[in-house]
Amino acid sequence: MSHLKLVVNNKLQWDAMLEEIYLRIAFIHKQMEQYEDPADLYRFQGEIRALRSLTKLRDKVNNG
């Protein structure tokens, strides 16, 4: 966990990571608009859930 603290507590790195995560989420939302198959939609939802969990990484690393 100490290696992760270096990333999540460095404002420039953390902000860059969040920006990338939010860009990927926006891209997935656009993909979801183009698909109708429930299996694809569930997969996209899973990807978004995984990316959103990364946005909570700072709290998890710092608060245990």
C-alpha positions as a Markdown table, in Angstrom:
| # | Residue | x | y | z |
|---|---|---|---|---|
| 1 | Met | 0.0 | 0.0 | 0.0 |
| 2 | Ser | 2.9 | 2.4 | 0.6 |
| 3 | His | 3.6 | 2.5 | -3.1 |
| 4 | Leu | 0.0 | 3.5 | -3.8 |
| 5 | Lys | 0.2 | 6.3 | -1.3 |
| 6 | Leu | 2.9 | 7.9 | -3.5 |
| 7 | Val | 0.4 | 8.1 | -6.3 |
| 8 | Val | -2.8 | 8.9 | -4.5 |
| 9 | Asn | -1.2 | 11.6 | -2.4 |
| 10 | Asn | 0.6 | 13.3 | -5.3 |
| 11 | Lys | -2.0 | 15.9 | -6.5 |
| 12 | Leu | -0.7 | 16.1 | -10.1 |
| 13 | Gln | -0.6 | 12.3 | -10.5 |
| 14 | Trp | -4.0 | 11.8 | -8.8 |
| 15 | Asp | -5.7 | 14.5 | -10.8 |
| 16 | Ala | -4.3 | 13.1 | -14.1 |
| 17 | Met | -5.5 | 9.6 | -13.1 |
| 18 | Leu | -9.0 | 10.9 | -12.3 |
| 19 | Glu | -9.1 | 12.8 | -15.6 |
| 20 | Glu | -8.2 | 9.6 | -17.5 |
| 21 | Ile | -10.8 | 7.6 | -15.6 |
| 22 | Tyr | -13.5 | 10.1 | -16.3 |
| 23 | Leu | -12.6 | 10.2 | -20.0 |
| 24 | Arg | -12.9 | 6.4 | -20.2 |
| 25 | Ile | -16.2 | 6.5 | -18.4 |
| 26 | Ala | -17.5 | 9.1 | -20.9 |
| 27 | Phe | -16.3 | 6.9 | -23.8 |
| 28 | Ile | -18.0 | 3.8 | -22.4 |
| 29 | His | -21.3 | 5.8 | -22.0 |
| 30 | Lys | -21.0 | 6.7 | -25.7 |
| 31 | Gln | -20.5 | 3.0 | -26.6 |
| 32 | Met | -23.5 | 2.1 | -24.5 |
| 33 | Glu | -25.7 | 4.3 | -26.6 |
| 34 | Gln | -24.8 | 2.2 | -29.7 |
| 35 | Tyr | -25.4 | -1.2 | -28.3 |
| 36 | Glu | -28.7 | -3.0 | -27.6 |
| 37 | Asp | -27.6 | -6.4 | -26.5 |
| 38 | Pro | -28.1 | -6.8 | -22.8 |
| 39 | Ala | -24.8 | -8.7 | -22.4 |
| 40 | Asp | -22.9 | -5.8 | -23.9 |
| 41 | Leu | -24.7 | -3.3 | -21.7 |
| 42 | Tyr | -23.9 | -5.4 | -18.6 |
| 43 | Arg | -20.3 | -5.6 | -19.6 |
| 44 | Phe | -20.1 | -1.8 | -20.0 |
| 45 | Gln | -21.8 | -1.4 | -16.6 |
| 46 | Gly | -19.1 | -3.6 | -15.1 |
| 47 | Glu | -16.4 | -1.6 | -16.7 |
| 48 | Ile | -17.8 | 1.6 | -15.3 |
| 49 | Arg | -18.2 | 0.1 | -11.9 |
| 50 | Ala | -14.5 | -0.9 | -11.9 |
| 51 | Leu | -13.4 | 2.5 | -13.0 |
| 52 | Arg | -15.6 | 4.2 | -10.4 |
| 53 | Ser | -14.0 | 2.0 | -7.7 |
| 54 | Leu | -10.6 | 3.4 | -8.8 |
| 55 | Thr | -11.9 | 6.9 | -8.0 |
| 56 | Lys | -12.3 | 5.8 | -4.4 |
| 57 | Leu | -8.8 | 4.4 | -4.2 |
| 58 | Arg | -7.4 | 7.4 | -2.4 |
| 59 | Asp | -9.8 | 7.0 | 0.5 |
| 60 | Lys | -9.2 | 3.3 | 0.8 |
| 61 | Val | -5.4 | 3.7 | 0.8 |
| 62 | Asn | -5.3 | 6.6 | 3.3 |
| 63 | Asn | -8.1 | 5.3 | 5.6 |
| 64 | Gly | -7.3 | 1.6 | 5.5 |
